[in-house]
Amino acid sequence: MITHSERETEEVGERLAATLEDSDAVYLIGDLGAGKTCFARGLARGRGASERQVASPTFAIVHEYAGSSGEIVLRHIDLYRLKDTLAELEVLGLPDSVGGAPVVVEWPGQTIQQILPPTIRVVIDQQPDGARAIQIHRGEPRAVS
């Protein structure tokens, strides 16, 4: 699908959120500025979290978004600043800290894919005119232990 604004990109994320299960791992793939965080904002809103909570977790690396009753409804991970090593992911507590809510991952590397396989891949390509082409690929749900 093609979106022409941040709001439209968020709306696609919001619609996808309605289909998510707590065991889903959503990988956001795209260049800097492609709209990954906008998409995550829509996912959070669609899961019942305040969209005002959503910002790129580049410096915090992991954000957890709560719904109105205080339960965690989405985890948002940004691995841009990491070197994609198992040691770094273990310091973050991954994958032990996930479960009970979908996880959305920006900048997924090979290591995270081995320990937290994606169930959904969202590829966002920014077009020359500023529009975004969004492709959503759904795989198999991951096992929850």
N, C-alpha and C positions, 0 to 999 in steps of 0.2 A: 504494500500500500504506500501511497505518497502522502506526506503531511506538509503543510505550508507554514506552520507556526509552532512555537513551543507548546501552546495550548492543545493543538491537534495531536502532537506527539504524546503529550500527557494522556490525552483521551484514549489513544491506542493502548497505552500501558494500563489505564484504568479498566478497559474492556478485557484485557488479558487477565487482570487480577481476579476477575469474577470466575475464571476457570481454574485458578491455582489450588493445589492441594498443599497441605502443610509440609509434605515431603519434597516438594519441587525445588529444584535448583535452576535458576534462570541466569543465563550468561548473556551479558550485553557486550556486543562486539561492534567497534567503530572507532574512527579516529578521534583525536582531541576535538571537542566542539561539535561532535556529530549529534549529540542530544541524548546520550546515555542517562545522564542524571535527570533530564526532563522525563524520560521514559520511566525511570525509577520513581519519580514523584507521582506519576500516574498510577503506578503499581501500588504505592503506599496509600494513596487516596482510595483506590478501589478496594483495598483491604481494610479500610476503616480508620486509617491513621490520618492525622492532620498533615496536609501537604506542606505546611510551614515548617515541619520538622525536617524536611528532606533537603539536604545539601550534599554536595560531593564529599564523601568521606575520605578524600585523598590523604588528609593529615591524621584523622582519627582512625582510618582504615576500616573500622567496623562501626556501623550505626544500627541500633535497634529501634524500631518504630512501634509504638503502642497504640492500641485502639482506645475507644472511649472508656472501656472498663479496666484499662491498665495492662491488659495482656499483650505480649509481643505478637504483632501480626505480620511483621516482615523484618528480615535482617538484610542490611545493605553493606556489601563489602567492596572496597576499591583496592585492587592490588597493584596499581600503577607504580607506586614507589618501592615495591618489593622486588627481589631478585629471583623470585619463583623457585625457592628452595623449600624443602620439607622442614628444615630447621626454622625458617621464618614463619611458616604456617603453624607449626607447633607452638611457637611463642604466642601466637594469637589465640591458641586454643582450638584451632580448626583441625578436624571436623567435630571435635567433642562439644563445641559450643553451639552447634546448630541442631535443629530439630524442634518440632512443635510449631514452626512457622516457615513459610517459604524463604529461600535465600536468593537474593539477586547479587550477582558478581560482575563488577566492571573490571576490565583488563584481566580476564582469566588466563593464566599460564598453564603449561602442561602439568605442573605438579598438582595444582588445585583440581584439575580435571581427573586426576588419578584418585584423589581421596574424596572428592565431592563431584561425581559425574553429573553433567548437566542433563536435565530433562527437557529444557527448552533453551534454544539459542535464538537470540534476537540480534539480527545484523542491521545496523543503521548506517546508511551511506548518505553523507551530505552531498547534495547535487550542486552544480555550478550556480543555479538560480536561488540557492538558499533552501530549497525544499529538501525533505529527507525521504529517502526510499527505505522502507522498513520491511524486513522479511522475518517471519517467525517460523521456526522449525521446531516441532515437538517430537521428542523421542519417547523412550520408555520411562515411567516413573521409577525413581530410585528406591531401593529397599530401605526401610527404616528399621534400625535395630533397637 
